[in-house]
Amino acid sequence: MEYPTLQDGRTAKERFASEEARMLDRLHNDIYNEARQAAEAHRQTRQYIQRWVKSGMTMIDICEELEKTSRALIGENGLKARLAFPTGCSRNHCAAHYTPNAGDKTVLEYDDVTKIDFGTHINGRIIDCAWTLSFNPKYDKLIEAVRDATNTGIKAAGIDVQLCEVGAAVQEVMESYEVELDGKTYRVKSIRNLNGHSISPYRIHAGKTVPIVKGGEATVMEENEFYAIETFGSTGRGQVHNDMDVSHYMKNFDAGYIPLRLGSSRSLLNTINTHFGTLAFCKRWLDRVGCTKYQMALKYLCEKDIVEAYPPLCDIKGCYTAQFEHTIVLRPTCKEVISRGTDY
């Protein structure tokens, strides 16, 4: 995609002579191609799951099938190529950070609105991409609102664009929609305490946030930055809080050496470093690599701020939330929506 026109009338690509921009593109081609390879695994996985999934399946079976497929397509190879974070499958009023733990018997129902959010990476080049799954057409307008808002955020993004400008554009589009559910009309609200973010190698949240409401940072987007442009819409309050059992964890990117008193915590940290590094993981993945009786050790690592817990994020019960997300890179010559597919 071309970059948007800036307030002073310039387009961001006019900062470069065309040959210079093409040369800069070529210098980063290996990085772009790693991200494209990860994106292709994401596209094929999600399109398979969209055909395969049905109401009545358990959430844990859906996640296991998605992750098995993605691991095969990405060519899982230690920390060089693998899933970038656990499969989010947050339902209804839960907007993000839910994945089933072992023994969770939750079933996907016909009336559910489910956010499927998963990531892949090659050499740390992360693709963070999500869509909303529903079977009942009464939610179509809610889903349309959030898809439109995400595409608006993508169009607004660019080199030298202020992050707050992206948020204002997203909110304007998101909140222009209304949805009628069971005879009651709701204005779709942007969830104001959720946002998109910059991405760097092996770091899913790299420091810059892309708001989905007006206000926020005047920080500008810069050349060759990767961003997850994601938006969340809600029929509820438009604000989320921590709720339910924790499943998502991630080692703090800047955690230095901290002496650990518990041998079990040292062993668990070694497992985390070996299998996940600074990428997010979940309890199911600890089970998968052979960890047992790790709850106390994991709690201790969280208390020492070596690992951070990410509880599910929920709006008020009874409301519905939706999400769409794409990964983009701000190349010198153009803006590339790496994770775009024929589905969304």
C-alpha positions, 0 to 999 in steps of 0.5 A: 500500500502507498503511504498516506499524505502527511499534514504538510502535504508530503507523502512519506515516500517522497522523503526518498529518491525512488532508486534510493528507496529501492536500494534500502528495500533490498538491504532488508529483503532477508528480514522481509522474506522471513516475515513473509514466510511466517505470514504464509504459515499463518495464512494457511493455518487460519484458512484451514481452521476456518473450514474445519472448526464447528460449534460443539467442539471443545476450545482445547481441541480447536487450539491443539488442532490449530497449533499442530497445523501451524507447527507443521507449516512453520517447520518448527525448529527450536527458537528459530521457527515456531509459534510466537505465542499461545492461541487466544480463543477468547469468547464473548465478553472476554476480549483477549489472553484466554487459552484453555489450560489442561482439563478445561472443558469449555465448548464452542457454542453457536452463539459465541463470538470468538477471537482467534489470535495466534502468532508465528515467527521465523528467526524472531520475525513475528506475525501477530494476526487475528480474526473473529469467528462466529456462526450466528449472522446476528453478529455480522455488523459487530464483526464488520465494524471491527474489520473496517476499523482495523483496515482504517488503522492500516490505511492511516499508518505510515512513516512520520505518522503520529500514533495518536492520529491512527487511534483517532481514525480507528475510533471514528470508524469503529463508533460509527457502527451500531448493532442490533442484538435481540431487539436492543441497539448497541453502539460499537465502542473501541475498547480504550485500554487495548491497543496495537503495538510495535514488534521487534525480533523476539519481542511481541510488544516492542515499546510503541503502542498504537491506540484505538481511541483518540488521544494518546502519544504523539510519537511517530512511526518510523521507517522499517518498523513492524507493527501489529495493527489491532482493534477491538470493538465491544457492545459493553463498556469499552474497557477491559479488566483482568478476570478468570484463570491465567494461562498466558505467561512471558519472560520479561524481555529486560530481566537480568540475572536474579539469583533463585532460591528454589531449585524447581524455579531454576529448572523451570526457568531453564526450560522457559529459556530453552523452549520459549526464550522471550516469547509468550507461552502457556501452561499447556505448552509447559505440559507439552515439553514435559514439565510437571508440578510447576505451579509453585515454581512459576508463581515464584518466577512471577513474584521475582518479575522474571516472568509476567502473567497475562490474565484474560481481559474481559469487558462486562458479562453479557456483552460481546467483543470482536477483534481483527489484527494484521502485521505491517512493515513500514518499508522505505518504498511502501507499506506492506500488510504482510499477514493479509490474506484472501480471508481478511 
